[in-house]
Amino acid sequence: MRDFMYGLTDTHCHITDERLFSRIDEIMENAKVAGVVRMLVVCVGFEEYERAEQLREKGYSLDIALGFHPCDLYKFNEADYRHLEELAACKKLIAIGEIGLDYHWDDVAVKDQKIGFIRQLKLAEKYHLPVLIHMREATKDTVEILLQHSCVGVMHCYSGSYETAEILIRHGYYISYGGPLTFKNSRGAPQVAAKLPIERLLIETDCPYLTPHPFRGKENEPKYISYTFEKLCEIRDMEKEVLAEQLEQNYRRLFYQEG
């Protein structure tokens, strides 16, 4: 067991995914013991959203985002988009996401991915909500579309270049790192994270995916956020308490408009 003098926020987790929700009491207790004080629960459908609301009603400290993932767009119809807008309009959501483009998989045609992406960006603009962006093997098109809209938000589990990050930061985006930051084959992510403005960084687990080293291969959960955090401390040569406070300020600035 680790002893924490600071609290951490997991800014992107899927604890309402069936794999984790089936043992949610254990997941939440593990997170508490590990020093996780808040989670941004990212829901990919309405069943997951209802689960997140149940957790919030139980008194857990969490924020909720909902959006239609680019690989899932064919699962949703006009009624679903109307329901998403209703939740956004009544301030049930802190963000729209995760949304974006994914050219690694061909489940949804590129044309339809772009339509769904732009539609949800416009929804976020209408209700002044941040967006959580999924960008996989689609950097050029994703950036091009984002620059055409006034949204701000988070580049979730970022693995891109410093130059792309700079462009996105200038447009109002934050850069979030997950477990891959700790991987030996992290493709230059530590070098990029070392140079970006500290006031624009966040950390996440993306659980149940992308478990950090040394637990890579196991099912991820919020308790493992500390390993990504410690890696970022090492990269930035910062005291843990100082970095934890900075990350908290970053989160509250973006999602609560504080500071």
C-alpha positions as CSV (number, residue, x, y, z in Angstrom):
1,M,0.0,0.0,0.0
2,R,1.3,3.5,-0.9
3,D,1.0,6.4,1.4
4,F,-0.1,9.6,-0.4
5,M,0.1,13.1,0.9
6,Y,-1.8,14.5,-2.1
7,G,-4.9,13.5,-4.2
8,L,-5.0,12.7,-7.8
9,T,-7.8,12.9,-10.4
10,D,-8.2,10.3,-13.0
11,T,-9.3,12.5,-15.9
12,H,-10.5,9.7,-18.2
13,C,-11.7,6.3,-17.0
14,H,-14.3,3.8,-18.1
15,I,-15.3,2.4,-14.7
16,T,-18.9,1.9,-16.0
17,D,-17.6,-0.6,-18.6
18,E,-19.0,-4.0,-17.6
19,R,-15.5,-5.4,-17.0
20,L,-15.0,-2.9,-14.2
21,F,-18.5,-2.2,-13.1
22,S,-19.0,-5.9,-12.2
23,R,-16.7,-5.3,-9.3
24,I,-17.3,-1.6,-8.8
25,D,-17.1,-1.6,-5.0
26,E,-13.6,-3.1,-5.1
27,I,-12.6,-0.6,-7.9
28,M,-13.8,2.4,-5.8
29,E,-12.1,1.2,-2.6
30,N,-8.8,0.5,-4.5
31,A,-8.9,4.0,-5.9
32,K,-9.5,5.6,-2.5
33,V,-6.6,3.7,-1.0
34,A,-4.4,4.7,-3.9
35,G,-5.1,8.4,-3.3
36,V,-7.6,9.0,-6.2
37,V,-9.9,11.8,-5.0
38,R,-11.9,12.3,-8.2
39,M,-12.6,10.6,-11.5
40,L,-14.0,11.8,-14.8
41,V,-16.1,8.9,-15.9
42,V,-16.3,8.6,-19.7
43,C,-19.4,6.8,-20.9
44,V,-19.8,5.4,-24.4
45,G,-23.6,4.9,-24.2
46,F,-26.7,5.5,-22.1
47,E,-26.5,2.4,-20.0
48,E,-23.0,3.4,-18.9
49,Y,-24.3,6.9,-18.2
50,E,-27.0,5.5,-15.9
51,R,-24.4,3.5,-14.0
52,A,-22.3,6.6,-13.6
53,E,-25.3,8.5,-12.2
54,Q,-25.9,5.7,-9.7
55,L,-22.4,6.1,-8.5
56,R,-22.8,9.8,-8.2
57,E,-26.0,9.4,-6.2
58,K,-24.1,7.1,-3.8
59,G,-21.8,10.1,-3.0
60,Y,-18.7,9.2,-5.0
61,S,-16.6,12.2,-6.2
62,L,-16.9,11.9,-9.9
63,D,-17.7,13.9,-13.0
64,I,-19.5,12.4,-16.0
65,A,-18.9,12.7,-19.8
66,L,-20.9,11.1,-22.5
67,G,-20.3,10.9,-26.3
68,F,-20.4,8.6,-29.2
69,H,-17.1,7.0,-29.9
70,P,-16.0,7.0,-33.6
71,C,-16.0,3.2,-33.8
72,D,-19.5,3.0,-32.3
73,L,-21.3,5.6,-34.4
74,Y,-23.5,3.0,-36.3
75,K,-25.0,2.0,-32.9
76,F,-26.7,5.4,-32.5
77,N,-29.7,7.0,-34.2
78,E,-31.5,10.4,-34.2
79,A,-33.3,9.7,-31.0
80,D,-29.9,9.0,-29.3
81,Y,-28.5,12.3,-30.5
82,R,-31.6,14.1,-29.1
83,H,-31.1,12.3,-25.8
84,L,-27.4,13.3,-25.7
85,E,-28.5,16.9,-26.3
86,E,-31.1,16.7,-23.5
87,L,-28.4,15.6,-21.1
88,A,-26.0,18.4,-22.3
89,A,-28.8,21.0,-22.0
90,C,-29.7,20.1,-18.4
91,K,-26.1,20.2,-17.3
92,K,-25.8,16.5,-16.5
93,L,-22.5,16.3,-18.3
94,I,-19.2,18.0,-17.6
95,A,-18.0,17.2,-21.2
96,I,-18.9,15.6,-24.5
97,G,-16.7,12.6,-25.2
98,E,-15.0,10.7,-26.1
99,I,-15.5,11.7,-29.7
100,G,-13.1,12.0,-32.6
101,L,-11.6,10.0,-35.5
102,D,-10.2,6.5,-35.5
103,Y,-8.7,5.3,-38.8
104,H,-7.1,2.2,-37.2
105,W,-10.4,0.3,-37.3
106,D,-12.8,0.3,-40.2
107,D,-16.0,-0.3,-38.3
108,V,-17.3,3.1,-39.4
109,A,-16.6,4.7,-42.7
110,V,-14.3,7.8,-42.6
111,K,-17.1,10.0,-44.1
112,D,-19.5,8.9,-41.4
113,Q,-16.9,9.3,-38.6
114,K,-16.4,12.9,-39.7
115,I,-20.1,13.6,-39.7
116,G,-20.6,12.2,-36.2
117,F,-17.5,14.0,-34.9
118,I,-18.6,17.4,-36.3
119,R,-22.2,16.9,-35.1
120,Q,-21.0,16.4,-31.5
121,L,-18.5,19.2,-31.7
122,K,-21.4,21.5,-32.7
123,L,-23.4,20.2,-29.7
124,A,-20.5,21.0,-27.4
125,E,-20.2,24.5,-28.8
126,K,-23.9,25.1,-28.3
127,Y,-23.8,24.2,-24.6
128,H,-20.3,25.5,-23.9
129,L,-19.0,22.1,-22.9
130,P,-15.4,20.8,-23.2
131,V,-14.7,17.8,-25.5
132,L,-12.7,14.7,-24.9
133,I,-10.9,13.9,-28.2
134,H,-10.0,10.4,-29.4
135,M,-7.4,10.6,-32.2
136,R,-6.0,7.4,-33.7
137,E,-4.0,7.4,-36.9
138,A,-6.1,10.4,-38.0
139,T,-4.0,13.4,-36.8
140,K,-4.3,15.5,-40.0
141,D,-8.1,15.3,-40.3
142,T,-8.7,15.5,-36.5
143,V,-6.7,18.7,-36.1
144,E,-8.2,20.2,-39.3
145,I,-11.7,19.7,-37.9
146,L,-10.9,20.9,-34.4
147,L,-9.4,24.1,-35.8
148,Q,-12.7,24.8,-37.5
149,H,-14.6,24.8,-34.2
150,S,-14.4,26.9,-31.1
151,C,-14.4,24.0,-28.6
152,V,-11.8,23.5,-26.0
153,G,-11.0,20.2,-24.3
154,V,-8.6,17.3,-23.9
155,M,-6.5,15.3,-26.3
156,H,-7.1,12.0,-24.6
157,C,-4.2,9.6,-24.2
158,Y,-2.0,11.7,-26.4
159,S,0.7,10.0,-28.4
160,G,1.4,12.7,-31.0
161,S,4.2,15.1,-31.8
162,Y,5.3,18.2,-30.0
163,E,4.4,20.3,-33.0
164,T,0.8,19.0,-33.2
165,A,0.4,19.5,-29.4
166,E,1.5,23.1,-29.7
167,I,-1.1,23.8,-32.4
168,L,-3.8,22.2,-30.3
169,I,-2.8,24.0,-27.1
170,R,-2.9,27.3,-28.9
171,H,-6.5,26.4,-29.8
172,G,-7.5,25.7,-26.2
173,Y,-6.7,22.1,-25.7
174,Y,-5.1,20.2,-22.9
175,I,-2.8,17.2,-23.4
176,S,-3.5,14.1,-21.3
177,Y,-1.1,11.2,-20.8
178,G,-2.0,7.7,-19.7
179,G,-0.2,4.4,-19.1
180,P,1.7,4.4,-22.4
181,L,3.9,7.2,-21.0
182,T,5.5,4.6,-18.8
183,F,6.1,2.1,-21.6
184,K,9.6,1.5,-22.8
185,N,8.4,1.8,-26.4
186,S,6.5,5.0,-25.7
187,R,7.4,6.5,-29.1
188,G,8.9,9.8,-27.8
189,A,6.0,10.6,-25.5
190,P,8.3,11.4,-22.5
191,Q,10.3,13.8,-24.7
192,V,7.1,15.6,-25.7
193,A,5.7,15.7,-22.2
194,A,8.9,17.2,-20.9
195,K,8.6,20.2,-23.2
196,L,4.9,21.0,-23.1
197,P,3.6,23.8,-20.8
198,I,2.9,22.3,-17.4
199,E,-0.3,24.2,-17.1
200,R,-1.8,22.3,-20.0
201,L,-1.1,18.7,-18.9
202,L,-3.4,16.1,-17.4
203,I,-3.1,12.4,-16.5
204,E,-5.6,9.5,-17.0
205,T,-5.8,5.8,-16.9
206,D,-8.3,5.1,-19.8
207,C,-9.1,2.0,-17.7
208,P,-9.7,-0.8,-18.3
209,Y,-7.2,-0.2,-21.2
210,L,-3.6,0.7,-21.3
211,T,-2.4,-0.3,-17.9
212,P,0.9,1.4,-17.0
213,H,4.2,-0.4,-16.4
214,P,4.9,-2.6,-14.3
215,F,1.3,-3.9,-14.6
216,R,1.0,-3.8,-18.4
217,G,-1.1,-6.7,-19.6
218,K,-3.4,-6.6,-16.5
219,E,-6.8,-5.0,-16.5
220,N,-6.4,-1.3,-15.7
221,E,-8.3,0.6,-13.1
222,P,-8.0,4.1,-11.5
223,K,-5.7,3.0,-8.7
224,Y,-2.9,2.7,-11.3
225,I,-3.0,6.4,-12.1
226,S,-0.1,6.9,-9.6
227,Y,2.3,5.1,-11.9
228,T,1.7,7.6,-14.7
229,F,1.8,10.4,-12.2
230,E,5.2,9.3,-10.9
231,K,6.6,8.9,-14.4
232,L,5.5,12.5,-15.2
233,C,7.1,13.7,-12.0
234,E,10.4,12.0,-13.2
235,I,10.1,13.5,-16.7
236,R,9.4,17.0,-15.4
237,D,11.8,16.8,-12.4
238,M,9.0,18.0,-10.1
239,E,8.1,17.3,-6.5
240,K,5.0,15.1,-6.2
241,E,3.0,17.6,-4.2
242,V,3.8,20.4,-6.6
243,L,2.9,18.5,-9.7
244,A,-0.3,17.1,-8.0
245,E,-1.4,20.6,-7.2
246,Q,-0.7,21.8,-10.7
247,L,-2.7,19.0,-12.3
248,E,-5.6,19.7,-10.0
249,Q,-5.5,23.4,-11.0
250,N,-5.4,22.4,-14.7
251,Y,-8.5,20.2,-14.3
252,R,-10.5,22.8,-12.4
253,R,-9.5,25.5,-14.9
254,L,-10.8,23.5,-17.8
255,F,-13.9,21.8,-16.4
256,Y,-15.0,24.2,-13.6
257,Q,-13.7,27.4,-15.2
258,E,-11.7,28.2,-12.0
259,G,-8.6,30.4,-12.1
